[in-house]
Amino acid sequence: MQIYGIRNPKRYIINNAMLKEKLRTRRKLLKLTQAVVAERVGISRQYYNKLEKGHHNPSNIVLTKIASTLKVMVGYFWLETGS
């Protein structure tokens, strides 16, 4: 089974500390503001800010849209658990 480009999604998790760092780093690399990313994804800037601070977990759909906006595969945000 393949969901959002991830094979066997049960083997993958989102680590908030890693996610927030990857979101911020990638956004800054592309020289985008939080407001621009949020607008392109279709979420509020405040919600995106909370994602970057690690206060919320995005849905798979939102994470897929963020990945597209930040020009990475959605798997970039996932951590393999090994099980």
Number of C-alpha atoms within 10 A of each C-alpha: 7 8 9 13 12 15 12 10 14 11 13 17 12 15 14 18 12 14 21 20 16 15 23 17 13 15 19 13 10 11 10 14 13 19 15 15 19 19 14 14 21 13 14 16 17 12 15 23 18 15 19 22 16 18 14 14 16 17 9 12 11 14 17 20 18 24 19 14 18 20 12 13 15 18 17 11 21 18 14 13 10 7 6
